[in-house]
Amino acid sequence: MARANTTPVLKNNLFTLNSKPSNSLFFSHNKSLSAFSSSIFSSATQLHLHSKPSYSCIRITRVSTAPVEYAPPAPEFNFQNEIARLKSLKSKLDDCKTLKEKMNVMESDSRVKSFFDSRRNHFARVVEGENLNENEFYLLNCVVAAGQGHVLGEFGRKLEGAEFDSARNSVKGALYALAEMIETWDVSDGGKRVELKGEEKRALRSLLKTLGEVEQFYDCLGGIIGYQITVLELLAQSTSEGQTINWFEQKSSKYQIIDIHPPNVLDLSEDVEYASQAAIWGIEGLPDLGEICPLGGSADRLGLVDPETGECLPAAMLPYCGRTLLEGLIRDLQAREFLYFKLYGKQCITPVAIMTSSAKNNHWHITSLCERLEWFGRGRSRFLLFEQPLVPAVSAEDGEWVVTRPYVPLCKPGGHGVIWKLAYDKGVFKWFHDHGRKGATVRQVSNVVAATDMTLLALAGIGLRHRKKLGFASCQRNPGATEGINVLLEKKNLDGKWAYGLSCIEYTEFDKFGITVGPPSPNSLQAEFPANTNILYVDLPSAELIASSKDARSLPGMVLNVKKPITFVDEFGMKQSISGGRLECTMQNIADNFTNMYPSRLYKDVKDELDTFIVYNERRKVTSSAKKKRKHADKSFHQTPDGSLLDIMRNAYDLLSHCGIKMPKVEGNEKYVNSGPPYLILLHPALGPLWEVTRQKFHGGSISTGSELQIEISEFLWRDVQLDGSLIILAENVIGSTINDERGEPILQYGRRCARCKLQNVRVLNDGINWNSRDNLYWKHDVQRFEALKVILHGNAEFEATNVVIQGNHVFEVPDGYTLKITAGNSGLDVQMKPIGKELMDSGTWFWNYKIRGQRIQLSLNELLEN
């Protein structure tokens, strides 16, 4: 073959061809051509021929070698042709019963045959050199057949949005021309195997692991081939004419969506009596409940980094209000279990299933945290961690997998909706069944207020009591927020019957239903629908039935969100940004499988008959998330740790101001753009968690602006306390103490040897927090203080202060087994410490007694006399 009469040159990462004839090929020091071995090119020098060519993984394709300046524009990618080709291949694979039969189908595919032809592509010799087994070789065949051969070393990556993307197709032409020239220069190597070394070898092994997980998990779609078909179909839909598809037009083979309606909700803030009853049902039903926590997301917007190692961390590890988000989630659960113990006198430990991922070492970090904290005193057997597979990110232009370097496609978690199928595949449903659980609550770790007051308990209570299949916790939607909405779907089946059910529409899908994304007007569709918060109750057998369906129903709400750019660092250390996404599923859209059928149209009368339901409450009692890092001087607090902390302060005001405690109200977020919150009040959830319980432990007094109140204890009494400064009460045994079980694991025994604190007619005065310190990070509860009153209770220690003013900086540390009492003395404080009687070591000298009276919980203070 004649050599091209052009000169390829690299400029600013853009590989172009000069039209000026030249007998030499040159390139700059930039390594953008490193997919070709360094043995072929030498930097900034004339191209030399070597007697032993390199066997880097390059895909050699014959293309036109026309100069760039005159290259015709590349034709648009034909989605339908590619989808048809892959569907034909998938159909043949579906008919195969063995791996050998599948390999025969693959070997007949023209794209696969061409790629693995050792005369045309050195990668065929890599396969031989790596001694791949038949299944591994099949996975690589799938990648090539899916049109993703560049993952295996082809220098054909697309970097849409980068500086050199405009000439991308011409770049391919130039590179393929070079590849063809190199092919002609290839000399006989005796057909030797090529064995990868070092990093490339490890990358290939990692790739094979990822491909194996994708092939196995997406078997309900057709494995890797089915995954790519689904991606292309969604991309084709998004690029087709008439982008906005309203509910009158969107159809499927089984039904037509006729309309969406605002759903009926059970408003907990309005029907307080029913809400209280529902919460009691939730407490009663705790032994029938499990907890599901989807923690596998990458949480890129948080930008969380380990300050010591510089390693990126998952959201669950965010230090928030003095502990990680995962620790906060577990202590919310333990607060509900403590409430159950106080009402019924029985130990109840809820099994917790946690979905992790390998993104940012998520699985390792979560496992390590649980081990370090000895599984939170719950026992290892009460946790089941299951890891979700990572999926390839794709270009929005043509569905090509994004590659950061040879053998390394950019992969991310496939959305929280994979949780149902993954739970079935990993035996999670069986595990819950073995623990005697019928239903489960689901919440995301970044939502720090999900367990506030009665929302979660009422949700679970109604679900269990009325045998519902799925329930949503919802609230008013913030204008313009990037969050979905809950809707009532109305569908007409082809047989003439009508189907109704509650569902969710993600904000990325609004345009398909004619819903505007911007701030809504009072009469807009957005204003009529409540927010989806991803707080769910799910009936476990119903979810398992869908998860085991072995078809697309097990992956609900599949979407491909290409509205946000994909950013990554390429093999040259350069940051790239392209338009793209990955196939994601939404866990709440499992509701689409729980519709109810009716012979005629009657959406207004289906409220109580549906298998799905919605509880509704004030927004700051339902959702406030720490999902993204607030940028410096950014006036928006939405979904930031700073904003969620303000919502916690608003909840504290609502809780305590109803107890006769005078305190300033928290104003709008704009008031605190350049300052901290008006005060810091952090209360352990076991003080309730129902507010009607907490409020019986507080009465009277005041909290001044700039004060700090932290109460880490459950057996607590506040009567007429005036706080102006910092008051911190810390206890080792907040809700009980641990005893080793037969396996030697420490298990928390609720109510045993709890610490206790009484404050009656006390005035606390000190300089408290240094609110002018630039080092303060309020949402971390990392603050500088001038002074504080700190009470530290070891074991079952007790502290009492009565009729006294405590001024200045003080630390009262009470050892296990002792009571410390402070009163006013003749010349200051009268401090007395004495041991607790042996007969009261477990129960303490006093405790709160909980009783259910009708639909309410009433507390009484029981004092015990020592012998």
C-alpha positions in Angstrom: 0.0 0.0 0.0 1.3 3.5 -0.8 2.0 5.7 2.1 -0.2 8.7 2.7 1.2 11.9 1.3 0.4 13.9 4.4 2.0 14.8 7.7 0.2 14.1 10.9 1.1 16.5 13.7 -0.1 16.8 17.3 -1.1 20.3 18.5 -2.8 20.9 21.9 -4.0 17.3 22.0 -5.4 17.7 18.5 -4.0 15.3 15.9 -4.3 16.8 12.5 -2.9 16.2 9.0 -1.0 18.9 7.1 -1.8 19.0 3.4 1.8 19.8 2.6 3.5 16.6 1.2 6.3 15.2 3.3 8.4 12.0 3.4 8.5 12.0 7.2 6.0 11.6 10.0 6.5 13.8 13.1 4.8 14.2 16.4 5.2 16.5 19.4 6.1 15.5 23.0 2.4 15.3 23.9 1.6 11.6 24.5 -1.9 11.6 23.0 -0.9 8.7 20.7 0.3 6.4 23.5 -2.1 3.8 22.5 0.5 3.1 19.9 3.6 1.7 21.5 6.5 3.9 22.3 8.6 1.5 20.3 6.9 2.7 17.2 7.2 6.5 17.8 10.1 8.3 19.3 9.3 11.8 20.7 9.8 14.7 18.4 11.9 12.6 16.0 11.5 11.1 12.6 9.5 7.8 12.5 11.7 4.8 12.5 11.0 1.2 11.6 11.8 -1.6 14.1 12.5 -5.2 13.3 10.1 -6.2 16.2 6.9 -4.3 16.1 5.0 -3.5 19.4 1.9 -5.4 20.2 -0.1 -2.7 21.9 -3.8 -3.3 21.7 -4.8 -1.4 18.5 -7.7 -2.0 16.3 -6.6 -1.7 12.6 -9.3 -0.5 10.3 -9.0 0.5 6.7 -10.3 4.0 6.1 -9.9 6.9 3.7 -6.6 8.9 4.1 -8.0 12.2 2.7 -6.3 15.2 4.3 -8.2 16.7 7.2 -8.8 20.0 5.5 -10.8 18.2 2.8 -12.4 15.3 4.8 -16.1 15.2 4.3 -18.3 15.4 7.4 -18.9 12.1 9.1 -22.4 10.7 8.8 -24.5 10.7 12.0 -24.5 7.5 14.0 -27.5 5.4 12.9 -29.0 4.2 16.1 -31.7 2.1 14.5 -29.3 0.1 12.4 -27.0 -0.6 15.3 -30.0 -1.6 17.5 -31.3 -3.9 14.8 -27.9 -5.5 14.4 -27.5 -6.1 18.2 -31.0 -7.4 18.6 -30.4 -9.9 15.8 -27.3 -11.1 17.6 -29.1 -11.2 21.0 -31.8 -13.3 19.5 -29.3 -15.9 18.4 -27.6 -15.8 21.8 -30.9 -16.3 23.6 -31.4 -19.6 21.7 -28.1 -20.9 23.0 -28.0 -23.3 25.9 -24.3 -23.6 26.5 -21.3 -21.3 26.5 -19.8 -23.2 23.6 -23.0 -22.5 21.5 -22.7 -18.8 22.4 -19.1 -18.7 21.3 -20.1 -20.2 18.0 -22.6 -17.4 17.5 -19.9 -14.8 18.4 -17.3 -16.3 16.0 -19.7 -15.9 13.2 -20.2 -12.2 13.8 -18.3 -10.2 11.2 -17.2 -7.6 13.7 -15.8 -10.2 16.1 -14.1 -12.1 13.4 -12.4 -9.0 12.1 -11.2 -7.9 15.5 -9.7 -11.1 16.6 -8.0 -11.8 13.2 -4.4 -12.2 14.3 -3.2 -11.0 10.9 -5.0 -7.7 11.3 -5.0 -7.1 15.1 -2.4 -7.9 17.6 -5.0 -8.3 20.4 -5.7 -11.8 19.2 -2.1 -12.7 20.4 -2.8 -10.9 23.7 -5.7 -13.3 24.3 -3.4 -16.2 23.7 -0.7 -14.7 25.9 -3.0 -14.1 28.8 -4.3 -17.7 28.8 -7.9 -16.5 29.1 -10.5 -19.1 29.8 -13.6 -19.6 27.6 -15.9 -17.4 29.6 -13.4 -14.6 29.8 -12.9 -14.8 26.0 -16.6 -14.7 25.5 -16.9 -11.5 27.6 -14.3 -9.8 25.3 -16.2 -11.1 22.3 -19.3 -9.4 23.7 -17.5 -6.1 24.1 -16.3 -6.2 20.5 -19.7 -7.3 19.2 -21.3 -4.5 21.1 -19.2 -2.1 19.1 -16.8 -1.3 22.0 -13.6 -2.7 20.7 -11.8 0.5 21.6 -12.0 -0.6 25.2 -9.5 -3.3 24.4 -6.9 -0.8 23.3 -8.2 0.8 20.1 -7.3 4.4 19.9 -10.8 5.5 19.0 -12.1 7.1 22.1 -14.4 10.0 21.8 -13.9 13.0 23.9 -16.9 15.0 23.1 -16.7 18.5 24.5 -12.9 18.5 24.6 -11.0 20.9 22.5 -10.2 18.4 19.8 -13.6 16.8 19.4 -14.6 18.9 16.4 -12.1 17.0 14.3 -12.8 13.7 15.9 -13.8 11.8 12.8 -10.8 13.2 10.9 -8.6 12.1 13.8 -9.9 8.6 13.4 -9.2 8.8 9.7 -5.6 9.8 10.3 -5.0 7.3 13.0 -6.5 4.4 11.1 -4.4 5.5 8.1 -1.3 5.3 10.3 -2.4 1.9 11.6 -2.8 0.6 8.1 0.7 1.9 7.2 2.1 0.2 10.3 0.4 -3.0 9.2 2.3 -2.9 5.9 5.6 -2.4 7.8 4.9 -5.4 10.1 7.5 -8.1 9.8 7.1 -11.7 10.6 7.3 -12.4 14.3 6.7 -16.1 14.2 3.1 -15.7 15.6 4.4 -15.3 19.1 2.0 -14.8 22.0 1.8 -11.3 23.5 1.7 -11.2 27.3 0.7 -7.9 29.0 2.9 -6.6 31.7 2.3 -4.7 35.0 -0.5 -2.1 34.9 -2.0 -3.2 31.6 -2.2 -6.8 32.9 -4.0 -5.7 36.1 -6.3 -3.4 34.1 -7.3 -6.3 31.8 -8.1 -8.5 34.9 -10.1 -5.7 36.4 -12.0 -5.2 33.2 -12.8 -8.9 33.0 -14.2 -8.8 36.5 -16.4 -5.8 35.6 -17.6 -7.4 32.4 -18.5 -10.6 34.2 -20.6 -8.6 36.8 -22.4 -6.7 34.0 -23.0 -9.9 32.0 -24.4 -11.7 35.1 -26.4 -8.9 36.6 -28.0 -7.7 33.4 -28.9 -11.2 32.3 -32.6 -10.1 32.4 -31.8 -7.7 29.5 -29.4 -10.0 27.7 -26.1 -9.3 29.4 -23.6 -7.0 27.9 -25.3 -7.0 24.5 -28.7 -6.3 26.1 -27.2 -3.5 28.2 -25.9 -1.8 25.1 -29.3 -2.3 23.3 -31.1 -0.6 26.2 -28.6 2.2 26.2 -29.0 2.8 22.5 -32.8 2.6 22.6 -32.8 5.3 25.4 -30.4 7.5 23.5 -32.4 7.1 20.3 -35.5 8.1 22.1 -33.8 11.2 23.5 -32.5 12.3 20.1 -35.6 11.6 18.1 -37.9 14.3 16.9 -40.5 15.5 19.4 -38.4 15.3 22.5 -41.4 16.1 24.8 -43.7 13.1 25.0 -46.7 13.8 27.1 -48.8 11.2 28.9 -51.3 11.0 26.1 -48.7 9.9 23.6 -46.4 7.6 25.6 -47.3 4.0 24.9 -46.1 0.4 25.6 -47.2 -2.9 24.2 -49.5 -3.5 27.2 -51.1 -0.2 28.0 -51.3 3.5 27.2 -50.7 6.1 29.9 -53.8 8.2 29.6 -53.1 10.7 32.3 -51.2 11.6 35.5 -53.0 13.1 38.5 -52.0 14.6 41.8 -52.1 11.7 44.2 -54.2 11.5 47.4 -52.0 11.7 50.5 -52.3 11.0 54.2 -51.3 14.4 55.7 -49.7 13.6 59.0 -49.5 17.4 59.9 -53.3 17.8 59.5 -54.8 14.5 60.9 -52.7 14.4 64.1 -54.8 11.7 65.8 -54.5 9.3 62.9 -50.8 10.1 62.5 -50.2 9.2 66.2 -52.1 6.0 65.8 -50.1 5.1 62.6 -46.9 5.8 64.5 -47.9 3.4 67.2 -48.6 0.8 64.6 -45.1 1.4 63.3 -43.7 0.8 66.8 -45.8 -2.3 67.4 -44.7 -3.7 64.0 -40.9 -3.1 64.6 -40.3 -6.9 65.0 -41.7 -7.4 61.5 -39.6 -4.8 59.9 -36.2 -4.7 58.3 -34.1 -1.7 57.2 -32.7 -1.3 53.6 -30.0 1.3 53.0 -28.8 2.0 49.5 -25.3 3.4 50.1 -23.6 2.5 46.8 -23.8 5.9 45.1 -20.5 7.7 44.2 -21.7 11.1 45.7 -19.4 13.0 43.4 -21.1 16.4 44.2 -20.0 16.1 47.9 -16.3 16.2 46.9 -15.5 14.3 50.1 -11.8 13.6 50.5 -9.8 12.0 53.3 -7.7 14.8 54.7 -4.8 12.5 55.5 -4.6 10.3 52.4 -6.3 12.5 49.8 -8.5 9.5 48.9 -12.1 10.2 47.6 -14.7 9.0 50.1 -18.3 7.9 49.7 -21.2 9.8 51.2 -21.7 7.4 54.1 -18.3 8.6 55.5 -19.2 12.3 55.6 -18.5 13.5 59.1 -21.8 15.2 60.0 -22.7 16.7 63.4 -19.9 14.8 65.1 -20.3 11.4 63.4 -20.4 9.8 59.9 -23.7 9.8 58.1 -23.9 6.0 58.4 -23.5 6.2 62.2 -26.4 8.8 62.2 -28.6 6.4 60.3 -28.0 3.5 62.6 -28.6 5.6 65.7 -31.9 6.8 64.3 -32.8 3.1 64.0 -31.6 2.4 67.5 -33.8 5.2 68.8 -36.9 3.5 67.4 -35.8 0.2 68.9 -35.2 1.9 72.3 -38.7 3.3 72.1 -40.1 -0.2 71.4 -38.2 -1.4 74.5 -39.5 1.4 76.7 -43.1 0.6 75.7 -43.0 -3.2 75.6 -40.0 -4.2 77.7 -38.6 -6.4 74.9 -35.3 -6.3 73.0 -35.7 -5.8 69.2 -32.8 -5.6 66.9 -33.7 -4.9 63.3 -31.8 -6.6 60.5 -30.1 -4.1 58.2 -29.3 -4.7 54.5 -26.8 -2.3 53.1 -26.2 -2.0 49.3 -22.6 -0.9 48.7 -20.5 -0.5 45.6 -16.8 -0.5 44.7 -17.0 3.2 43.7 -14.5 5.2 45.9 -13.8 2.0 47.8 -17.4 2.3 49.2 -17.7 -1.3 50.2 -14.4 -1.4 52.0 -15.0 1.9 53.9 -18.4 0.9 55.1 -17.3 -2.6 56.1 -14.3 -1.1 58.0 -16.4 1.4 59.8 -18.9 -1.3 60.9 -16.0 -3.5 62.1 -14.3 -0.6 63.9 -17.5 0.2 65.8 -18.1 -3.5 66.5 -21.2 -3.5 64.3 -22.8 -0.8 66.5 -23.5 -3.4 69.2 -26.0 -5.2 67.0 -23.9 -8.2 66.0 -22.4 -9.0 62.6 -25.3 -11.4 61.8 -27.8 -8.5 61.8 -26.0 -6.9 58.9 -25.9 -8.0 55.3 -23.7 -6.0 52.9 -24.2 -6.6 49.2 -22.2 -4.9 46.5 -23.8 -3.5 43.4 -22.0 -3.8 40.0 -20.5 -0.8 38.3 -21.7 -0.1 34.7 -20.0 1.6 31.8 -20.6 5.3 31.2 -21.5 6.1 27.5 -21.2 9.0 25.1 -24.5 10.7 24.4 -23.6 10.9 20.8 -23.6 7.3 19.9 -23.5 5.2 23.0 -19.8 4.4 22.8 -18.3 3.5 26.2 -16.1 6.2 27.7 -12.5 5.0 28.2 -9.9 6.6 30.4 -7.1 4.4 29.2 -6.7 1.0 27.5 -8.8 -1.7 29.3 -10.3 0.9 31.6 -13.8 2.0 30.8 -15.2 4.7 33.0 -17.7 2.9 35.3 -20.1 4.1 37.9 -22.9 2.6 40.1 -26.1 1.8 38.1 -28.5 3.8 40.3 -30.3 2.7 43.5 -33.0 0.9 41.5 -30.7 -2.1 41.0 -31.3 -2.8 44.7 -34.3 -5.1 44.1 -32.8 -7.5 41.6 -29.4 -7.4 43.4 -31.2 -8.2 46.7 -32.8 -11.2 45.0 -29.6 -12.3 43.4 -27.6 -12.0 46.7 -30.3 -13.7 48.9 -31.3 -10.6 50.8 -35.0 -11.4 50.7 -34.4 -14.9 52.0 -32.2 -13.4 54.7 -35.0 -11.1 55.8 -37.4 -14.0 55.7 -35.1 -16.0 57.9 -35.2 -13.1 60.4 -39.0 -13.2 60.3 -39.4 -9.8 58.6 -42.5 -9.0 56.4 -41.7 -5.4 55.4 -38.8 -2.9 55.3 -38.2 0.8 55.4 -35.9 2.3 52.9 -33.9 5.5 53.2 -30.9 7.1 51.8 -28.0 8.0 54.0 -27.7 11.6 52.8 -31.2 12.5 54.1 -30.4 13.6 57.6 -34.0 14.3 58.8 -35.8 11.2 57.4 -36.4 9.8 60.9 -37.6 13.1 62.4 -40.7 12.7 64.7 -43.3 10.3 63.3 -42.8 10.2 59.5 -40.9 7.0 59.2 -42.9 5.1 61.9 -46.3 6.2 60.5 -45.2 5.1 57.0 -44.2 1.7 58.2 -47.2 1.4 60.5 -49.7 2.1 57.7 -47.9 -0.3 55.3 -47.9 -3.2 57.8 -51.4 -2.6 59.2 -53.1 -2.3 55.8 -50.9 -4.8 54.0 -49.8 -2.4 51.4 -47.2 -3.3 48.8 -45.4 0.0 48.7 -45.5 3.4 50.5 -43.9 6.7 49.9 -43.0 9.5 52.4 -43.6 12.8 50.6 -43.8 16.5 51.2 -44.0 19.8 49.4 -41.6 20.1 46.5 -39.1 23.0 46.5 -39.5 25.2 43.4 -37.0 24.3 40.7 -35.4 21.5 42.8 -33.7 18.6 41.2 -36.1 16.1 42.7 -38.9 13.9 41.3 -42.6 14.0 42.0 -45.1 11.4 43.1 -48.1 11.0 40.8 -51.2 8.9 40.3 -50.8 7.1 37.0 -53.9 6.2 35.0 -53.5 3.6 32.3 -55.8 2.0 29.9 -55.0 -1.6 29.0 -55.4 -3.0 25.5 -58.2 -5.2 26.9 -60.1 -2.1 27.9 -59.5 -2.4 31.6 -58.1 0.6 33.6 -55.0 0.4 35.8 -54.2 2.9 38.7 -51.2 3.2 40.8 -48.9 5.6 42.5 -45.5 6.2 40.9 -42.6 8.6 40.6 -41.5 10.7 37.8 -37.8 11.8 38.0 -37.0 15.4 37.3 -34.8 14.2 34.3 -38.0 12.8 32.7 -40.2 15.9 33.2 -40.0 16.9 29.6 -41.5 13.6 28.5 -44.6 14.4 30.4 -44.9 18.1 29.5 -43.7 19.3 32.9 -41.5 22.4 33.0 -38.3 22.2 35.0 -38.1 25.8 36.2 -39.8 27.4 39.1 -43.5 26.5 39.0 -46.3 29.0 38.9 -49.2 28.4 41.3 -51.2 26.7 38.7 -48.4 24.6 37.1 -48.2 20.9 37.1 -45.2 21.0 39.4 -47.1 22.8 42.1 -49.8 20.2 42.3 -47.5 17.2 42.9 -45.6 16.3 46.1 -41.9 15.6 46.1 -40.4 12.2 45.8 -38.0 11.7 48.7 -36.9 8.1 48.2 -38.2 7.2 51.7 -40.1 4.0 51.2 -42.0 1.2 52.9 -41.9 -2.0 50.9 -43.7 -5.3 51.4 -40.8 -7.8 51.1 -42.7 -10.7 49.4 -44.2 -8.3 46.8 -40.8 -6.8 46.1 -39.2 -10.2 45.8 -41.8 -11.3 43.3 -40.8 -8.4 41.0 -37.1 -8.8 41.6 -37.2 -12.4 40.6 -39.1 -11.8 37.4 -36.0 -12.3 35.1 -37.1 -9.5 32.8 -36.9 -5.8 32.7 -39.5 -5.4 35.5 -36.7 -6.3 37.9 -34.8 -3.1 36.9 -37.5 -0.4 37.5 -37.4 3.1 36.1 -34.5 2.6 33.7 -33.2 6.0 32.6 -30.2 7.4 30.9 -29.6 10.9 32.2 -27.3 12.8 29.8 -28.1 16.3 31.0 -25.1 16.4 33.2 -21.6 16.1 31.7 -19.3 13.2 32.6 -15.9 14.4 33.9 -12.9 12.2 34.2 -9.1 12.3 34.1 -7.6 10.6 31.1 -4.4 8.6 30.9 -2.4 11.7 30.4 -3.6 13.3 33.6 -5.9 15.8 31.7 -9.4 16.5 32.9 -12.0 15.7 30.3 -15.7 16.5 30.1 -18.2 14.9 27.7 -21.9 14.7 27.3 -23.0 11.2 28.4 -24.4 9.1 31.2 -24.9 5.5 32.2 -27.9 3.2 32.5 -29.5 3.9 35.8 -32.6 2.4 37.6 -34.7 4.2 40.2 -35.8 2.1 43.2 -39.0 3.9 43.8 -40.3 3.0 40.4 -40.9 -0.6 41.5 -44.3 1.0 42.3 -45.1 0.8 38.6 -45.5 -3.0 39.1 -48.1 -2.5 41.8 -51.1 -1.1 39.9 -54.7 -2.0 40.6 -57.1 -3.0 37.8 -60.6 -1.8 37.4 -63.2 -2.5 34.7 -64.0 1.3 34.2 -62.4 4.6 34.7 -62.7 5.9 38.3 -59.4 7.6 39.4 -61.1 9.8 42.0 -62.5 6.8 43.9 -59.4 4.7 44.2 -57.8 6.4 47.1 -58.1 3.7 49.8 -58.1 0.6 47.5 -54.7 1.0 46.0 -51.8 -1.3 47.0 -49.6 1.8 47.2 -50.0 4.9 49.4 -48.3 8.2 50.4 -47.8 9.8 53.8 -47.2 13.5 53.7 -45.6 15.8 56.2 -43.8 19.2 56.6 -40.8 19.2 54.3 -38.1 19.6 57.0 -39.6 16.5 58.8 -39.2 14.4 55.7 -36.2 15.5 53.6 -33.2 17.7 53.9 -30.1 16.3 52.3 -26.3 16.7 52.5 -25.7 15.7 48.9 -23.4 18.4 47.6 -20.6 20.6 48.9 -21.5 24.3 49.2 -19.2 26.4 47.2 -17.6 29.4 48.9 -19.9 32.5 48.9 -22.7 30.4 47.2 -26.0 31.8 48.4 -27.9 28.5 47.8 -28.0 26.0 50.7 -30.1 23.5 48.8 -29.0 19.9 49.4 -25.8 21.0 51.2 -24.7 20.0 54.7 -25.0 23.7 55.6 -28.7 23.8 54.5 -29.7 20.6 56.2 -28.1 21.8 59.5 -30.4 24.8 59.4 -33.4 22.5 58.9 -32.3 20.6 62.0 -32.2 23.9 63.9 -35.7 24.7 62.7 -36.9 21.3 63.8 -35.2 21.9 67.2 -37.1 25.3 67.5 -40.4 23.6 66.6 -39.8 20.9 69.1 -38.6 22.9 72.1 -40.6 26.1 71.7 -43.7 24.0 72.3 -42.2 23.0 75.7 -42.4 26.6 77.0 -38.7 27.2 76.2 -38.1 30.7 75.0 -35.7 30.8 72.0 -35.1 32.8 68.8 -36.7 31.5 65.6 -34.5 30.4 62.8 -35.0 32.7 59.8 -34.6 32.1 56.1 -31.4 30.7 54.6 -30.4 34.0 53.1 -29.9 35.3 56.7 -27.0 32.9 57.2 -25.1 33.1 54.0 -22.1 34.7 55.7 -22.6 33.5 59.2 -23.3 30.4 61.2 -26.8 29.3 62.5 -28.4 31.3 65.3 -27.5 28.4 67.7 -26.5 24.8 67.7 -28.9 22.3 69.2 -28.1 18.6 68.7 -30.4 16.2 70.5 -30.0 12.4 70.5 -33.0 10.9 68.7 -33.5 8.4 71.6 -34.9 11.3 73.6 -38.0 10.5 71.5 -37.8 9.9 68.6 -41.5 10.9 68.6 -41.7 14.6 69.5 -44.6 13.9 71.9 -42.2 11.8 73.9 -39.3 14.3 73.8 -41.6 17.2 74.8 -42.5 15.5 78.1 -38.8 15.6 79.1 -38.4 19.3 78.6 -40.3 22.2 80.2 -39.7 25.9 80.6 -36.5 28.0 80.5 -34.8 29.7 77.7 -32.0 29.3 75.1 -30.2 32.5 74.0 -28.9 33.3 70.6 -25.4 32.0 70.1 -25.9 29.1 72.6 -24.9 25.5 72.1 -26.9 22.5 73.5 -25.8 19.0 72.9 -27.6 16.2 74.7 -26.2 12.7 74.1 -28.5 10.8 76.6 -32.0 9.4 76.6 -32.9 9.4 80.4 -33.0 13.1 80.7 -35.0 15.8 82.5 -34.9 19.6 81.8 -37.0 21.8 84.0 -36.7 25.6 83.8 -33.1 25.7 82.5 -31.8 29.0 81.2 -28.9 28.5 78.8 -26.6 31.3 77.7 -23.5 29.6 76.4 -22.5 26.0 75.8 -24.0 23.0 77.6 -22.7 19.6 76.5 -23.9 16.3 78.1 -22.1 13.2 76.9 -22.8 9.6 78.0 -21.2 6.3 77.2 -24.4 4.3 77.9 -27.0 6.5 76.0 -29.6 3.8 75.6 -28.1 0.7 77.3 -24.9 -1.2 77.7 -23.3 -4.2 75.9 -23.0 -7.8 76.9 -21.0 -10.4 74.9 -23.1 -13.1 73.4 -22.1 -16.7 73.0 -19.9 -15.9 70.0 -18.1 -13.2 71.9 -19.8 -10.3 70.1 -20.8 -7.3 72.1 -24.6 -6.9 71.9 -26.4 -3.7 73.1 -28.9 -4.4 75.8 -31.5 -1.7 75.7 -32.3 0.0 79.1 -29.5 -1.7 81.0 -27.2 0.5 83.0 -28.2 3.7 81.2 -26.7 7.0 82.2 -29.0 9.7 83.6 -29.2 13.5 83.9 -31.6 15.9 85.7 -31.4 19.7 85.4 -33.9 21.6 87.5 -34.0 25.4 88.0 -30.5 25.7 86.6 -28.9 28.7 84.9 -25.9 28.0 82.7 -23.7 31.1 81.8 -20.5 30.9 79.9 -18.8 32.4 76.8 -19.6 29.3 74.7 -18.7 29.1 71.0 -16.3 31.6 69.4 -18.7 32.5 66.6 -16.0 34.7 65.0 -13.6 31.8 64.4 -12.9 31.1 60.8 -12.1 27.5 61.7 -15.7 26.7 62.7 -17.5 24.1 60.5 -20.9 24.1 62.1 -22.4 21.2 60.1 -19.5 19.0 61.3 -20.0 20.3 64.8 -16.4 21.2 64.7 -16.3 24.6 66.5 -13.9 26.6 68.6 -15.1 27.5 72.2 -14.1 30.0 74.8 -16.0 28.2 77.6 -18.5 25.4 78.1 -20.3 23.4 80.8 -19.4 19.8 79.9 -20.9 16.8 81.7 -19.3 13.4 80.9 -21.0 10.3 82.2 -19.2 7.0 82.2 -21.2 3.8 82.3 -24.3 4.2 84.3 -23.2 7.4 86.0 -25.8 10.0 87.0 -25.7 13.8 87.2 -28.1 16.1 88.9 -28.1 19.9 89.2 -30.8 21.7 91.2 -31.4 25.4 92.0 -28.0 26.5 91.0 -26.2 28.9 88.7 -23.2 27.4 86.9 -21.0 30.1 85.5 -17.8 29.8 83.5 -15.8 26.9 82.1 -16.6 23.6 83.9 -16.1 19.9 83.2 -17.9 17.4 85.4 -16.8 13.8 84.8 -18.7 11.2 86.6 -17.3 7.6 86.9 -19.3 4.5 86.3 -21.5 3.6 89.3 -21.6 7.1 90.8 -24.1 9.9 91.2 -22.9 13.5 91.1 -25.2 16.2 92.6 -24.7 19.9 92.4 -26.6 22.5 94.4 -25.9 26.0 95.6 -23.5 26.3 98.5 -22.6 29.0 100.9 -19.5 30.0 98.8 -20.3 28.7 95.3 -21.2 25.2 94.2 -21.9 22.4 96.6 -20.7 19.2 94.8 -21.4 15.8 96.2 -20.6 12.4 94.7 -21.7 9.1 96.1 -21.9 5.5 94.8 -25.1 4.1 93.4 -26.5 1.2 95.4 -25.8 -2.3 94.0 -29.5 -3.1 93.7 -30.0 0.0 91.4 -26.9 -0.5 89.2 -29.0 -1.8 86.3 -32.1 0.3 86.7 -30.7 3.5 88.0 -32.1 5.7 90.8 -34.9 7.0 88.5 -36.2 6.3 85.0 -39.0 7.4 82.6 -41.9 5.0 82.4 -43.6 4.9 79.0 -47.3 3.9 78.6 -49.7 4.0 75.6 -52.9 5.8 76.5 -55.3 5.5 73.6 -53.4 7.0 70.6 -50.8 8.7 72.7 -47.7 7.9 74.7 -47.5 9.2 78.2 -44.4 9.4 80.4 -44.1 9.4 84.2 -41.0 9.8 86.2 -40.3 6.9 88.6 -38.0 7.6 91.6 -36.4 4.5 93.2 -35.4 4.4 96.8 -32.1 2.8 97.8 -32.1 0.3 100.7 
